[in-house]
Every structure is written in C-alpha cells, then in structure tokens.
Amino acid sequence: MLVLQEKDWAPLQRGDIVSDDSYIKTLGNGRVTLTRGAEAIDVSGHSMIQIIDRNGEKFTNVHQHYGQIAVEAEKRDVKHFGILTLYLAAVVKGTEFVVRSTSAGASVSLDRGQVSVEDPNTGTYVEITPGQSTTVDPSGRFEVAATGGATLPVIRNADGNAVNGKPDRDSRGNGKANAGGNGNGHGNSNAGGNNNGNTGGNGSGSAGGNNNGSTGGNGNSNAGGNGNGNPGGNGKK
C-alpha cells in the first residue's frame, strides 16, 4: 500500500492517518481498509483512490481512478458519501456496496441499503437495491441486472423519465435490460439499437436499426432497417 506524498509514493503503514486529498494505491497483492468512525473503505489490489471532503459540508467524495473498492457507509438521513469513477457516480445515505472501475467501464453492486448511480455527463441515473446491479460503459450506456428474484431497476434520464425497456428473464431467472444499447442473447434491443440473435435463433431489429442473424438463423428487420442473414440464414426486409 502506497500514499502519494508530494511527488513520491511512500509505504502506508497500519495505523497511519491519511490526509484529505491524498492519493492511495495498492499493488497487485496489496489490500487496505480505511476507516473513519462507522465508515470503512476496503481497497482491493491494483486500485487507486483519492478521498476528498467537501469544504464546509459533511460529505465525502472518493475518486476511484481504477480497481475495486467495497464501501460500508454510515446510515444517515441525507446523502453524505459518494464514489466518482470515470464513467459513473454513486451516492448513498448509508449502505454496503462494491464499485469496480476499469478502462472498459464501471459497475456497482449492492449488499445493503440503496445507491443512486448516475452518469455525471448526461444525468442518466438508476436507483439500485440489494440483488440489483448496474454497469456503465465508456459511451455512457447503462445496463442493469437483477438476481435472486429481485426486480430490475428502472433507468431514468435527467428529467426522471424511464428509458429502459421491458425487462426480460433468462433461463436462470436473472433479468437484464439496457438503455439505448444492444440486446444480446435473450435480451431485446430498444429503438435505435442493434440486436444479435443466438445460433439457430431469430433476431429482430428495432425501427431504424440493423439486425444480423446468426448461423442457421433468420434476420428480419422492421421498417427502415436492414436484415442480413449469415451463412445458412435468410435476410429479409
């Protein structure tokens, strides 16, 4: 575990006090738990964060540059703790959740409480509860999932209007949906998106979109779209 002091990285020892705005990183086999009162941040290996307290406010921001952290935030009546990654911001009143951040996007899963996850660029957001999770890719596309019988959370735009389609259930009883993105496997794509069918299955594209059928399958497009079948399949407009 290392902490950035001026321009050099120095070892972080058990019991050390980390000042505000400090950069902290772990190496591949490192791990550190930072605590303050009833709150704890568990930083996994190969991660880097920066903890910033808002001036004059009882609010803590954790800038997660990469890696994985698990947070246990003190329960309060107001939002007071936030995680900011390159692709999403997660704000909580009190909960236990995990945030993963890589060059391919960021994700949030929840053990307890409720987390509001937002794209800071577009204002698109989703509220997740236990059993639900969300992922945001570099283009800002949200994808939500639910396990253990939980319902899918609703993705909303900055005006509060729902933007994800009707959820589908796969054979394991897990739900998946996305906003403005691609539907793969058992999912359906939303208007303007692309959809790929499974092997031996059928793919249907939305209006104005493109659709490609898999081997042995059929590709059918709606008005304004193109349907192209792969070897063994049929393409129909």
BELGI-V642658 format. One record per residue. RES is the residue in one letter. BURIAL is b if it has 24 or more other ideal C-beta (glycine too) atoms within 12 Angstrom, else e. Layout:
res-><RES	RES>
burial-><BURIAL	BURIAL>
//
This chain:
res-><M	L	V	L	Q	E	K	D	W	A	P	L	Q	R	G	D	I	V	S	D	D	S	Y	I	K	T	L	G	N	G	R	V	T	L	T	R	G	A	E	A	I	D	V	S	G	H	S	M	I	Q	I	I	D	R	N	G	E	K	F	T	N	V	H	Q	H	Y	G	Q	I	A	V	E	A	E	K	R	D	V	K	H	F	G	I	L	T	L	Y	L	A	A	V	V	K	G	T	E	F	V	V	R	S	T	S	A	G	A	S	V	S	L	D	R	G	Q	V	S	V	E	D	P	N	T	G	T	Y	V	E	I	T	P	G	Q	S	T	T	V	D	P	S	G	R	F	E	V	A	A	T	G	G	A	T	L	P	V	I	R	N	A	D	G	N	A	V	N	G	K	P	D	R	D	S	R	G	N	G	K	A	N	A	G	G	N	G	N	G	H	G	N	S	N	A	G	G	N	N	N	G	N	T	G	G	N	G	S	G	S	A	G	G	N	N	N	G	S	T	G	G	N	G	N	S	N	A	G	G	N	G	N	G	N	P	G	G	N	G	K	K>
burial-><b	b	b	e	e	e	e	e	e	e	e	b	e	e	e	e	e	b	e	e	e	b	b	b	b	b	e	e	e	e	b	b	e	b	e	e	e	e	b	e	b	b	b	b	e	e	b	b	b	b	b	e	e	e	e	e	e	e	e	b	b	b	b	b	b	b	b	b	b	b	b	b	b	b	e	e	e	e	b	b	b	b	b	b	b	b	b	b	b	b	b	b	e	b	b	b	b	b	b	b	b	e	e	e	b	b	b	b	b	b	b	e	b	b	b	b	b	b	b	b	e	e	e	b	b	b	b	b	b	e	e	b	b	b	b	b	b	e	e	b	b	b	b	b	b	b	e	e	e	e	e	b	b	b	b	b	e	e	e	e	e	e	b	b	b	e	b	b	e	e	e	e	e	b	b	b	b	b	b	b	b	b	b	b	e	e	b	b	b	b	e	b	b	b	b	b	b	b	e	e	b	b	b	b	b	b	e	e	b	b	b	b	b	b	e	e	b	b	b	b	b	e	e	e	b	e	b	b	b	b	e	e	b	e	b	e	e>
//
